Amino acid sequence: VHAIMGPNGSGKSTLSKVIAGHPSYSITEGDILYEINGKMEKINDMPADERAKNGIFLSFQYPVEIPGVGNLTFLKESLKEIKKHQHQAMPSEEEFRTQIQRTLDELKINPAFLERSLNEGFSGGEKKKNEILQMKILNPKIAFLDETDSGLDIDALKIVANGVNSCRAPDKAIVLVTHYQRLLDYIKPDFIHVLYKGQIIKTG
């Protein structure tokens, strides 16, 4: 688990979006090297959906509302595409429902959320919990969490932090972008980097 801290405008969110393949950014120099099937590959030109299928996940600072796309449908179709790309079997309907219910309970999310459109009408805290639900179901190799703590009260922060901590594993990485120490009281990072004017100026 790596935490990236630094003042506004230093490039923390930009770094996350560029690695996830956000179309608003173009890379002018340097390479992104990422392990796919045991080999390091340059992914500069790889579309965002291909990166997602290969295990790169981005939790947005401001998750967007997508009317007409059901939460449950989104989760199932996303998982189906990832499993297909990685040549893995999709869990049975019963297994999938069990995993979803267990995760909803853990994150204290009302099951009725699954029937609603993606993030539509959700509070800020509900959107952040929903992103952690997605991370737990989609099980990425590397997850970038962009200010997951913003807008959360202390109870919601603890729930989200527990959800993130339960995803820690030796073969996975989590990158926390945050301004605040309080998140790091609940998610203990292995490394902290200070980003300033686009450069990492200190690591500890």
C-alpha positions as CSV (number, residue, x, y, z in Angstrom):
1,V,0.0,0.0,0.0
2,H,1.5,3.3,-1.1
3,A,0.1,6.7,0.0
4,I,0.7,9.8,-2.2
5,M,0.4,13.1,-0.5
6,G,1.1,16.7,-1.5
7,P,-0.6,20.1,-2.0
8,N,-3.4,20.8,-4.4
9,G,-2.2,20.9,-8.0
10,S,0.9,18.8,-7.5
11,G,-0.2,16.1,-9.8
12,K,-1.6,13.4,-7.5
13,S,-4.9,12.9,-9.3
14,T,-3.3,13.4,-12.7
15,L,-0.9,10.5,-12.0
16,S,-3.8,8.2,-11.1
17,K,-5.8,9.1,-14.2
18,V,-2.9,8.8,-16.6
19,I,-2.0,5.3,-15.3
20,A,-5.7,4.3,-15.6
21,G,-5.9,5.6,-19.2
22,H,-8.1,8.7,-18.8
23,P,-8.7,10.0,-22.4
24,S,-8.3,13.7,-21.3
25,Y,-4.5,13.2,-20.9
26,S,-1.8,12.4,-23.4
27,I,1.7,11.2,-22.5
28,T,4.5,13.4,-23.9
29,E,7.5,11.5,-22.5
30,G,8.3,8.4,-20.4
31,D,6.6,5.0,-20.3
32,I,4.1,3.2,-18.1
33,L,5.4,-0.4,-17.6
34,Y,2.9,-2.8,-16.2
35,E,3.1,-6.6,-15.6
36,I,0.7,-8.6,-17.8
37,N,0.9,-12.4,-17.7
38,G,4.3,-12.3,-16.0
39,K,5.9,-9.9,-18.5
40,M,6.5,-6.1,-18.2
41,E,4.7,-4.3,-21.0
42,K,4.5,-0.7,-22.1
43,I,0.8,0.4,-21.8
44,N,1.0,4.0,-22.9
45,D,-1.3,3.4,-25.8
46,M,-3.6,0.8,-24.2
47,P,-7.2,2.0,-24.0
48,A,-8.7,2.4,-20.5
49,D,-11.0,-0.6,-20.8
50,E,-8.1,-2.9,-21.7
51,R,-6.2,-1.6,-18.7
52,A,-9.2,-2.3,-16.5
53,K,-9.5,-5.9,-17.9
54,N,-5.8,-6.3,-17.0
55,G,-6.4,-5.4,-13.4
56,I,-6.0,-1.6,-13.2
57,F,-8.8,0.1,-11.1
58,L,-9.4,3.7,-10.4
59,S,-11.8,5.0,-7.7
60,F,-12.7,8.5,-8.6
61,Q,-12.6,11.6,-6.4
62,Y,-16.0,12.5,-7.7
63,P,-17.8,9.4,-9.0
64,V,-20.1,10.2,-11.9
65,E,-23.8,9.3,-12.0
66,I,-24.8,7.1,-14.9
67,P,-28.6,7.0,-15.3
68,G,-30.1,3.9,-16.9
69,V,-27.2,1.6,-16.0
70,G,-28.2,-0.5,-13.0
71,N,-25.6,-1.0,-10.3
72,L,-25.9,-4.8,-10.2
73,T,-25.8,-5.0,-14.1
74,F,-22.7,-2.8,-14.1
75,L,-20.9,-5.0,-11.6
76,K,-21.9,-8.3,-13.3
77,E,-21.0,-7.1,-16.8
78,S,-17.7,-5.6,-15.7
79,L,-16.7,-8.8,-13.9
80,K,-17.7,-10.9,-16.9
81,E,-15.5,-8.9,-19.2
82,I,-12.5,-9.1,-16.8
83,K,-12.9,-12.9,-16.3
84,K,-13.2,-13.4,-20.1
85,H,-10.1,-11.4,-20.8
86,Q,-8.1,-13.2,-18.1
87,H,-9.4,-16.6,-19.3
88,Q,-11.0,-17.3,-15.9
89,A,-14.4,-18.8,-15.1
90,M,-17.2,-16.5,-14.1
91,P,-18.7,-17.4,-10.7
92,S,-22.1,-19.0,-10.7
93,E,-25.1,-16.8,-10.1
94,E,-25.4,-18.1,-6.6
95,E,-21.7,-17.5,-5.8
96,F,-21.9,-14.0,-7.3
97,R,-25.0,-13.2,-5.2
98,T,-23.4,-14.5,-2.1
99,Q,-20.2,-12.5,-2.6
100,I,-22.3,-9.4,-3.3
101,Q,-24.4,-9.8,-0.2
102,R,-21.3,-10.5,2.0
103,T,-19.7,-7.3,0.7
104,L,-22.9,-5.2,1.1
105,D,-23.0,-6.3,4.7
106,E,-19.3,-5.5,5.3
107,L,-19.7,-2.0,3.8
108,K,-23.1,-1.5,5.4
109,I,-24.7,-0.7,2.0
110,N,-28.5,-1.1,1.6
111,P,-29.2,-4.0,-0.9
112,A,-31.7,-1.7,-2.6
113,F,-28.7,0.2,-4.0
114,L,-28.1,-2.6,-6.4
115,E,-31.4,-2.0,-8.2
116,R,-30.7,1.8,-8.6
117,S,-28.8,3.4,-11.5
118,L,-25.1,3.7,-11.0
119,N,-24.4,6.4,-8.4
120,E,-27.7,8.2,-9.3
121,G,-29.0,10.1,-6.3
122,F,-26.3,8.6,-4.0
123,S,-24.8,10.8,-1.3
124,G,-21.0,11.5,-1.4
125,G,-20.4,8.8,1.2
126,E,-22.7,6.3,-0.6
127,K,-20.8,6.9,-3.9
128,K,-17.4,6.2,-2.1
129,K,-18.8,3.0,-0.5
130,N,-20.1,1.9,-3.9
131,E,-16.6,2.3,-5.4
132,I,-15.1,0.1,-2.7
133,L,-17.9,-2.4,-3.5
134,Q,-16.7,-2.4,-7.1
135,M,-13.1,-2.8,-6.1
136,K,-13.9,-5.8,-3.9
137,I,-16.0,-7.5,-6.5
138,L,-13.7,-6.8,-9.5
139,N,-10.6,-7.7,-7.5
140,P,-8.0,-5.6,-9.4
141,K,-4.2,-6.2,-9.3
142,I,-3.6,-2.5,-8.6
143,A,-6.2,0.0,-7.3
144,F,-5.8,3.8,-7.3
145,L,-8.1,5.4,-4.7
146,D,-8.3,9.1,-5.4
147,E,-9.3,10.9,-2.2
148,T,-11.6,8.1,-1.1
149,D,-11.8,9.8,2.3
150,S,-13.2,13.2,1.0
151,G,-16.7,13.9,2.2
152,L,-16.9,11.0,4.6
153,D,-17.9,11.3,8.2
154,I,-15.8,9.2,10.7
155,D,-18.2,6.2,10.7
156,A,-18.2,6.0,6.9
157,L,-14.4,6.5,6.8
158,K,-13.9,3.5,9.1
159,I,-16.2,1.3,7.0
160,V,-14.4,2.3,3.8
161,A,-11.0,1.8,5.4
162,N,-12.0,-1.7,6.6
163,G,-13.1,-2.5,3.1
164,V,-9.8,-1.3,1.6
165,N,-7.8,-3.2,4.2
166,S,-9.6,-6.4,3.4
167,C,-8.3,-6.1,-0.1
168,R,-4.7,-6.1,0.9
169,A,-2.7,-9.1,-0.4
170,P,0.9,-9.9,-1.3
171,D,0.1,-10.0,-5.1
172,K,-1.8,-6.8,-5.2
173,A,-1.1,-3.1,-4.8
174,I,-3.2,-0.1,-3.5
175,V,-2.3,3.5,-4.1
176,L,-4.0,6.0,-1.8
177,V,-4.1,9.6,-3.0
178,T,-5.0,11.8,0.0
179,H,-4.5,15.1,1.7
180,Y,-5.2,14.0,5.2
181,Q,-3.5,12.0,7.9
182,R,-6.8,10.7,9.2
183,L,-7.2,8.1,6.4
184,L,-3.7,6.8,7.2
185,D,-4.8,6.2,10.8
186,Y,-7.1,3.5,9.5
187,I,-5.2,2.3,6.4
188,K,-1.6,1.9,7.3
189,P,0.5,2.4,4.2
190,D,3.8,0.6,3.6
191,F,5.3,3.7,1.9
192,I,4.4,7.3,1.8
193,H,5.5,9.6,-1.1
194,V,5.3,13.4,-1.2
195,L,4.5,14.7,-4.6
196,Y,5.3,18.4,-5.3
197,K,5.1,20.1,-8.7
198,G,4.9,16.8,-10.5
199,Q,7.9,15.2,-8.8
200,I,8.2,12.8,-5.9
201,I,10.4,14.8,-3.5
202,K,10.4,12.5,-0.5
203,T,9.6,8.8,0.2
204,G,9.5,7.1,3.6
